[in-house]
């Protein structure tokens, strides 16, 4: 426990120093990052959930907007690269690397969006035959599993981002585009996923207390 608190203090001190090398060193092999990461993740998830309630358009359109935008950018870069390769003097070297990062961002935000739609861990047909208390237990277990999964990715993503920044890793094919600019989206997107998990659980709890239907059929791409 002492090591945890000491490690948490080390991480906070490194973050306040605003030095990527110090942050990378503090985050490596430091058990304190796990409890600190969980607290930060839950605080961020709660703050995002409050933002969703205050500004409903963000709740409705954030993930779809990011996914569609990155998809169009990815497709546009690849299409332009093909045209340049076969009909002009050659494609830019970054046209085959930037789309891969855009795809990752699209996938990361897509995870949170599908949690919102409950198209992951649904098992609707199986759970519909359960008793009401067991249904609520399964829905609570879903929320816990998503938060634990997000916790692991959140902490790991922060470590990878700090390591990339400390090593000044650039995107292949570019001169000054840093990889951490893209990697920082990973922990952020799973904070958004945590907010979706909390949002779903609160909805389930209200339905449980009011006697409303708990399990409904999930529809991929639906609202």
C-alpha angles and dihedrals in degrees: 000000000000089000089052094053091043090050092049090053090049092052094047091048091050092049091050089052088063089216116134093206092053091047093050092050093046093049096048116095091347115136091193090075091070100062090036090049092051092051092047092046093052092046091049092045091051092047091050090048090053089048089053090054094047096044108031096183089064090052091051103038110024101093096035090050093051093045095049093043094050091044092053092045091048093048093044093051093048093046092049090046092054091049091048093047097052104028107026136037097292141297125276112265092236094056090087097045107039092058089058090058091046089052090054091051090049091050094046093052089042089061091061092043093054090048087055090051091043092230089137121068090003106135087169097165093050096044095046089071093055127095118265095254091049090050091054090047091054092047090050090049089053091055093047093048092049092049092048091047091048090048091056093047092043094055094040091047092052090050093050091046093050092046091050092049093048091052093046090233112187129200108263112256094029134090103214110005106119121217093221090065086070098033093058087068089067098070090037093054092050090050085057089049089053089053089053091050091051091045092053093047093051089051090049092049092051090049090048093052094044095046094243123146112287103190122052131168112271116226120202109233092008131118 
